[in-house]
């Protein structure tokens, strides 16, 4: 009886996609935090940036999908989408980024040993 009205299933899937986008937004802000090696204030700024971005994403999805009417099943769909992103995609993406980071570091070290690069960046 959850999707009794026509179109509620599509709204649920739409909000699941919005929840997955919020999960991807979390990944980007977490990468930003790691990149800048944030202290207390920068971590707080990154968390506020995440919260503001997540709110904008969810409000935009609500407006686009259901004319701004927030129904409980839509919020459940967003939570489910973010959870599925976190459980299904976040770990493999972190592993891929970890492996790429090592390869990128090796490339940068090998480039640093080249004489033209040392002359340019002295």
C-alpha positions in Angstrom: 0.0 0.0 0.0 3.1 2.2 0.0 2.7 3.3 -3.6 -1.1 3.5 -3.8 -1.1 6.7 -5.8 0.1 6.9 -9.4 3.6 8.4 -9.7 4.7 7.7 -6.1 7.0 4.9 -7.2 8.7 7.3 -9.6 9.0 9.9 -6.9 10.6 7.3 -4.6 13.2 6.3 -7.2 13.8 10.0 -7.9 14.5 10.6 -4.2 16.7 7.5 -4.0 18.8 9.0 -6.8 19.0 12.3 -4.9 20.1 10.4 -1.8 22.9 8.7 -3.9 23.9 12.2 -5.1 24.1 13.3 -1.4 26.3 10.3 -0.8 28.6 11.3 -3.7 28.6 14.9 -2.3 29.8 13.4 1.0 32.6 11.6 -0.8 33.7 14.8 -2.4 33.7 16.8 0.9 35.6 13.9 2.6 38.2 14.0 -0.1 38.5 17.8 0.4 39.0 17.3 4.1 41.7 14.7 3.5 43.4 16.8 0.8 43.7 19.9 3.0 44.5 17.8 6.1 41.9 19.8 8.0 42.2 21.0 11.5 39.2 21.8 13.7 38.0 24.9 11.9 38.5 23.6 8.4 36.8 20.3 9.3 33.9 22.4 10.6 33.8 24.4 7.4 33.8 21.2 5.3 31.0 19.8 7.4 28.9 23.0 7.0 29.6 22.8 3.3 28.4 19.3 3.2 25.2 20.1 5.1 24.4 23.1 3.0 25.1 21.1 -0.2 23.0 18.2 0.9 20.1 20.5 1.8 20.3 22.1 -1.6 20.4 18.8 -3.4 17.4 17.4 -1.4 15.3 20.5 -1.7 16.0 20.7 -5.5 15.0 17.1 -5.8 11.8 17.6 -3.8 10.9 20.7 -5.9 11.7 18.9 -9.2 10.1 15.6 -8.3 7.0 16.6 -6.3 6.6 20.4 -6.5 8.1 20.8 -3.0 5.7 18.5 -1.2 7.8 16.5 1.3 6.2 13.2 1.9 7.6 10.7 4.4 8.2 8.0 1.7 10.3 10.5 -0.3 12.5 11.2 2.7 12.8 7.4 3.2 13.8 7.1 -0.5 16.5 9.7 0.0 17.8 7.9 3.1 17.8 4.6 1.3 19.6 6.0 -1.7 22.4 7.5 0.5 22.6 4.2 2.4 22.9 2.2 -0.7 25.6 4.5 -2.0 27.5 4.2 1.3 27.2 0.4 1.5 27.6 -0.5 -2.1 29.8 2.1 -3.8 31.8 4.0 -1.1 34.2 1.2 -0.2 35.2 0.3 -3.8 35.6 4.0 -4.6 37.9 4.6 -1.5 39.9 1.5 -2.5 40.3 2.8 -6.1 41.4 6.2 -4.9 43.9 4.7 -2.5 45.5 2.7 -5.3 45.5 5.6 -7.6 47.1 7.8 -4.9 50.0 5.4 -4.7 50.5 5.3 -8.5 50.3 9.1 -8.7 52.9 9.5 -6.0 55.3 7.1 -7.8 54.8 9.1 -11.0 55.5 12.4 -9.3 58.6 10.9 -7.6 59.9 9.7 -11.0 59.2 13.0 -12.6 61.0 14.8 -9.8 64.2 12.9 -10.6 64.2 14.1 -14.2 66.7 16.9 -14.9 64.4 19.2 -17.0 61.7 19.1 -14.3 64.3 20.0 -11.6 65.5 22.9 -13.7 62.0 24.3 -14.4 60.8 24.1 -10.8 64.0 25.3 -9.0 
